Amino acid sequence: MSIGERLKTLRKEAGLSQKQVAETLKMSKPIVSQYESNQRTPSLGKLIRFSRFYNASLDYICENVDEKGALLGDIEALLKKDKK
């Protein structure tokens, strides 16, 4: 799943519109739309804002892990969990 797809999924899980996200994070709706459709890539600062807003790790948003609260360092634990 791409960064844009993760952002869109997180927004929908939160039950928010692109306009609501844009207003809360002080950015334009077209920018949020472009991020979600992978037409633009958010800067690190914007990724941190999304991470805090959605309470999701940067690793999750940036496609490094598949669990919202997991950190890259938790990969071994996740792998062990999958084997059970």
N, C-alpha and C positions, 0 to 999 in steps of 0.2 A: 504494500500500500504506500502510495507517495505521500509527501508532506501535505500537499493540497487535499488529498483524500482523507488523511488523518484529521486535518483541521475541519473539514466538512462533517465528518463523522462526529467529532467532539461537539461541534455546534448543534447538530441535530439531536444528539444524546441529551444536550442541555435544554432542548426545546426552544432554541433561540433563532431569530431571523438574522440574516447577514446585516441588516440595518441595525439591529440591537447590538450585535457584536461590534460593529464599526463605531457606533456612538459611545459604547462603554470604553473601548480601547482607543478612542480619539483618532480614528482613521476613517477614510471614506469607504462607502459601501462598494464602489467599483474595485478598490484595492483588495478588500476582503474577498470579493468574487474572483479576482485574478489570482489570488493566493490559492483559493480552493480549487480552481480549474487548472492550476499549474502553469498559468501564463506568466506569473512572476514568482520569485522565490523570496520569502521574507528574510530580512536581515536578522542577525543574531539577536539584536535588541528586540525586534518584533517577535521572534520565536520565544524569547524569555517572557514577554508580555502574554503571549498566548498560553504558554506553559503555566504561568501563575493564574491566569484567568480560568482556565479549564481544570486546574489542579492535576495536570498531567506532566510527566517527566519530559525533558527535552529528548531523551533517548526514544521515548515512545513517539513523540511528534516527528522526529527525524528518522523514523523507520528502523531503529536499531533493536528494538524489543517490541513484543506484541501485547504486553500487559501495560495498562495505563500508568500504574504507579511504579513499575519496575525500572531499575537502573541498569546500565550496561554491565556493571560489576555483579549483578544478580544473575547473569546468564547461566552460570554453572548451576545455581539453585533451580532455575527454570528448566534446564535440561534434565536434571535429576527428577523433578516433579513430573515431567512428560514421560519418563521411563516407567513410572509406577503404574 
